[in-house]
Amino acid sequence: MFITNSRFTNAAREAAREGTPITLIDGNNLVRLVIKYEFYITPVTTYVLDDFYDEE
């Protein structure tokens, strides 16, 4: 199993399909798994302050 927070190249995906099966988990899949299993996450509420502090 290989895990990255980025993406795998086409050559890496092809190599994983050949011979011994290798599981590739890229950044998008990693995020989905973390959300699905709520692994070390705590939901938070975020507020955006628009232009309130943008004084020039």
C-alpha positions as CSV (number, residue, x, y, z in Angstrom):
1,M,0.0,0.0,0.0
2,F,1.3,3.4,-1.0
3,I,-0.3,6.6,0.4
4,T,0.4,10.2,-0.8
5,N,-1.3,13.5,-0.1
6,S,-0.8,14.4,-3.7
7,R,-1.5,12.4,-6.9
8,F,0.1,9.3,-8.5
9,T,1.5,9.4,-12.0
10,N,0.0,7.3,-14.7
11,A,3.2,5.1,-14.7
12,A,2.7,4.5,-10.9
13,R,-0.9,3.5,-11.5
14,E,0.0,1.1,-14.3
15,A,2.8,-0.4,-12.2
16,A,0.4,-1.0,-9.3
17,R,-1.9,-2.9,-11.7
18,E,0.8,-5.2,-12.9
19,G,2.2,-8.2,-11.0
20,T,1.5,-8.1,-7.2
21,P,-1.5,-6.0,-6.4
22,I,-0.6,-2.7,-4.8
23,T,-3.2,-0.3,-3.3
24,L,-2.6,3.3,-4.1
25,I,-4.3,6.0,-2.0
26,D,-4.0,9.5,-3.3
27,G,-4.8,12.8,-1.5
28,N,-8.5,12.8,-2.6
29,N,-9.1,9.2,-1.4
30,L,-7.2,9.9,1.8
31,V,-9.6,12.8,2.6
32,R,-12.6,10.7,1.8
33,L,-11.4,7.9,4.1
34,V,-10.7,10.4,6.9
35,I,-14.2,11.9,6.6
36,K,-15.9,8.5,6.3
37,Y,-14.2,7.0,9.4
38,E,-14.0,10.3,11.3
39,F,-10.3,9.6,11.9
40,Y,-8.9,12.1,14.3
41,I,-11.2,14.9,13.2
42,T,-13.4,17.3,15.0
43,P,-16.0,19.3,13.1
44,V,-15.6,23.1,13.4
45,T,-17.6,26.1,12.4
46,T,-15.8,28.8,10.4
47,Y,-16.9,32.4,10.0
48,V,-15.6,34.7,7.3
49,L,-15.4,38.4,8.2
50,D,-15.9,39.8,4.7
51,D,-14.4,43.3,4.4
52,F,-14.8,44.4,8.0
53,Y,-11.0,44.6,8.6
54,D,-10.1,45.7,5.1
55,E,-9.5,49.4,5.7
56,E,-7.0,51.3,3.6
